[in-house]
Amino acid sequence: MQNTKAYIMLVCATLFWAGNFAVGKFAFLTEIPPLSLVFYRWLLVWVILLPFTFKNILKFKDIILDNLLLLFFLGLTSVGLFNSFTYLSLIHTQVINASLFNTAIPAVIILLCFLFKIEKTNRFQILGLIVSVFGILSIITKLNLDILLSLDFNKGDIIMIGGVITWGVYSTLLKKKNFTLPLLTLVHVVCTFGLIFVFPQFLYEFSQGKVINIDINLFYTLIFLALFPSIGSYYCWAGAVSIIGANRAGIFLSLIPLFSTMMGIFFFSEKFQFYHLTGAALIILGLFLSNKEIKNA
């Protein structure tokens, strides 16, 4: 019964995260400026969480102050950069492309952990990283050698690679976290630091004349983004991991590009091409290799 509950929570978490890509594309099509969307999304999250977390923030203030620098960079890489890269990329590329790139995040984490000497890397992980890179190249080149030779890549794909790298940095930094905070409190603190970086982005966009229109589309978009990908996913994910563990839960992350692809095809008439299949297969193969353990002889 508990396992069933965990599986339902994992499906919900990945469905909500997939919805973030679809709503990001919807926001562009309804002329909601991307950086303003990031700012108002996380500002709304901050306001929603405050009544539930302010007591814990005061209670754990010493832990927060002792780990200020790490929390600062967690906020920068996740809220401050990843979301901006994602919504900016969706102006130029498909929901399918943006979501498929996210399957390469585990490979990026392996590379960063190796570079920062956080974890040892084995030959299977290196091989998995190389295969995943070929998967990314398959998508951004559309298996067309002329695009690779001319470096005429889709702008949105390149921006989303920036997002994948920043989320990889965020995930790598999480491995250095040696303190414990209640989940919603941690999300609120990270959100607070993230808003410090998102606000200048918002001001820059505003100075360029990109003013957000207060209408029903904005209302529904912000409510969905604040409640589901921002809070609901984290709550469901953490709850499921506590029941079945991180390794078993991690398999469900593959549902994000699946759900996103279905949404892209259904809502935006996007087409799933052969190069998408090739790229996804290579990235997943790379992920499989990266998780292969070397047994002692």
Order of alpha helices (4+ residues) and beta strands (2+ residues): alpha-alpha-alpha-alpha-alpha-alpha-alpha-alpha-alpha-alpha-alpha-alpha-alpha-alpha-alpha-alpha
